[in-house]
Structures are given as C-alpha cells and as structure tokens.
Amino acid sequence: MKTVSVPSYDSVSPGNQAIFDNLKKALGFVPNLYATFAHSETALPNYLAFQNAKGSLSAKAREVINLAVSEVNQCQYCLAAHTALGQMVGFTPEQILDVRGGTAPFDGRLDALARLVRNVALSRGHADNKVLQAFFAAGWTEGNLVDVMLVIGDKTVSNYLHSTTKIPVDFPAAVALADARELATA
C-alpha cells in the first residue's frame, strides 16, 4: 500500500529548499504539512503566497476561520496547529473550544463570523441567509465576506491535504471537542 511521506530537505527542489530554510528561520522548524506541499515543485510557494496574501481580516478573525473550518473538516493537524496559533493571537483555551464549535460568545463580531464560517463549511458554500445577514449586521462588509471565503478556501486545501495524506502531526495534539466539553462539565 502506497503512503505519502514527509519529504526531506534533500529530496525537494532547490526552490523548496530555500522556502524550508526561511520557514526554519521564522518558525524554528518546517511543519510537516508545509513540507508535504513540497512534493510538488510549485505547490508550496503557491500555497504560502495564497495563505500570506494581504486581506481585510485581523489575525484573530483568521484564526476563527481556521479553527472553525478545521473542526468541521475534522483535520487533526490543522486543529493542533491553529490551537497553538489561536493562543498566540490571544484566545484562551476556552475561547478556542467555543470557536471550534462555531461560536464566539465572548465577542459579538467574532461570534457572527464563527457562525457564518461554520455554516458555510457545513453547507459547502451555501450559506443560510439569516446567518449571512447576522454577519453583516455585526459590522462585517462585503469585502470582508470575500476575504472570509478566501481563508475558508485556504484552510480547506490544507485540511484536505492532511486528511488525505495522514502525515504525522508535529504540534501538540488538540483535544477532541466533545471530550473537552465533557471534561468542562464534569
């Protein structure tokens, strides 16, 4: 049975090696999921350019999207990575669990965003009009909506790559949402 491996530095193209060097400088390591993109000579630079493109959303808003989409898609890699990143942008562990569940009761604007993102991810892009109108009523713009869709697309690509390849997660594991909620009520 063929499995997908995490490519080594020596097995990727010189262009991807340069990106690995930059990732190692910035993050201290090359995350396995990014390395997996490097099986293709062009996927890693294209993905990073897409992921790092300028937009109208704050780092917190982007993490709301990343966490909510990754929960819907049940991507253990991205849940682990974005739990760590969510804490880095200021979310508490409890807030991260709320966002993963598609709400943000601690912030009305982010709550409307989380609800929209979960709805879009679950409905495969066919947003419920009431949820969309609540998003706009919370102060988000049409431009924000377009940027939200781009981040959903970005996260869906990485979720699907991990779910298909099942490469090892190299971030601390995120607890399953149901387990975390059960522990919180115990």
CORUR-V477318 format. One record per residue. N is the residue number from 1. RES is the residue in one letter. SS is DSSP state (h for helix, s for strand, l for the rest). D_LAST is the distance of its C-alpha to the last C-alpha in whole Angstrom. Layout:
N;RES;SS;D_LAST  N;RES;SS;D_LAST
This chain:
1;M;l;43  2;K;l;43  3;T;l;40  4;V;l;40  5;S;l;40  6;V;l;39  7;P;l;43  8;S;l;44  9;Y;h;46  10;D;h;49  11;S;h;49  12;V;l;48  13;S;l;51  14;P;h;52  15;G;h;51  16;N;h;47  17;Q;h;48  18;A;h;49  19;I;h;46  20;F;h;44  21;D;h;46  22;N;h;44  23;L;h;41  24;K;h;41  25;K;h;42  26;A;h;40  27;L;h;37  28;G;l;38  29;F;l;37  30;V;l;38  31;P;l;35  32;N;h;35  33;L;h;35  34;Y;h;38  35;A;h;40  36;T;h;39  37;F;h;41  38;A;l;44  39;H;l;45  40;S;l;47  41;E;l;49  42;T;l;48  43;A;h;45  44;L;h;43  45;P;h;46  46;N;h;45  47;Y;h;42  48;L;h;41  49;A;h;44  50;F;h;42  51;Q;h;39  52;N;l;40  53;A;l;43  54;K;l;43  55;G;l;41  56;S;l;40  57;L;l;36  58;S;l;35  59;A;h;33  60;K;h;29  61;A;h;30  62;R;h;31  63;E;h;28  64;V;h;26  65;I;h;29  66;N;h;28  67;L;h;24  68;A;h;24  69;V;h;27  70;S;h;26  71;E;h;22  72;V;h;25  73;N;l;27  74;Q;l;24  75;C;l;26  76;Q;h;24  77;Y;h;27  78;C;h;27  79;L;h;23  80;A;h;23  81;A;h;27  82;H;h;26  83;T;h;22  84;A;h;25  85;L;h;27  86;G;h;25  87;Q;h;24  88;M;h;28  89;V;l;28  90;G;l;26  91;F;l;23  92;T;l;19  93;P;h;17  94;E;h;15  95;Q;h;18  96;I;h;19  97;L;h;16  98;D;h;17  99;V;h;21  100;R;h;20  101;G;l;19  102;G;l;22  103;T;l;21  104;A;l;22  105;P;l;21  106;F;l;22  107;D;l;26  108;G;h;28  109;R;h;30  110;L;h;28  111;D;h;25  112;A;h;29  113;L;h;29  114;A;h;26  115;R;h;26  116;L;h;30  117;V;h;29  118;R;h;26  119;N;h;29  120;V;h;32  121;A;h;30  122;L;h;29  123;S;l;32  124;R;l;34  125;G;l;36  126;H;l;36  127;A;l;35  128;D;l;34  129;N;h;37  130;K;h;34  131;V;h;32  132;L;h;35  133;Q;h;36  134;A;h;33  135;F;h;33  136;F;h;37  137;A;h;36  138;A;l;34  139;G;l;37  140;W;l;37  141;T;l;40  142;E;h;42  143;G;h;42  144;N;h;39  145;L;h;38  146;V;h;40  147;D;h;39  148;V;h;35  149;M;h;37  150;L;h;38  151;V;h;35  152;I;h;33  153;G;h;36  154;D;h;36  155;K;h;32  156;T;h;33  157;V;h;36  158;S;h;34  159;N;h;31  160;Y;h;34  161;L;h;35  162;H;h;32  163;S;h;31  164;T;h;35  165;T;h;35  166;K;l;32  167;I;l;33  168;P;l;31  169;V;l;29  170;D;l;30  171;F;l;27  172;P;l;23  173;A;l;21  174;A;l;19  175;V;l;16  176;A;l;15  177;L;h;14  178;A;h;12  179;D;h;11  180;A;h;10  181;R;h;9  182;E;h;6  183;L;h;5  184;A;h;6  185;T;h;4  186;A;l;0
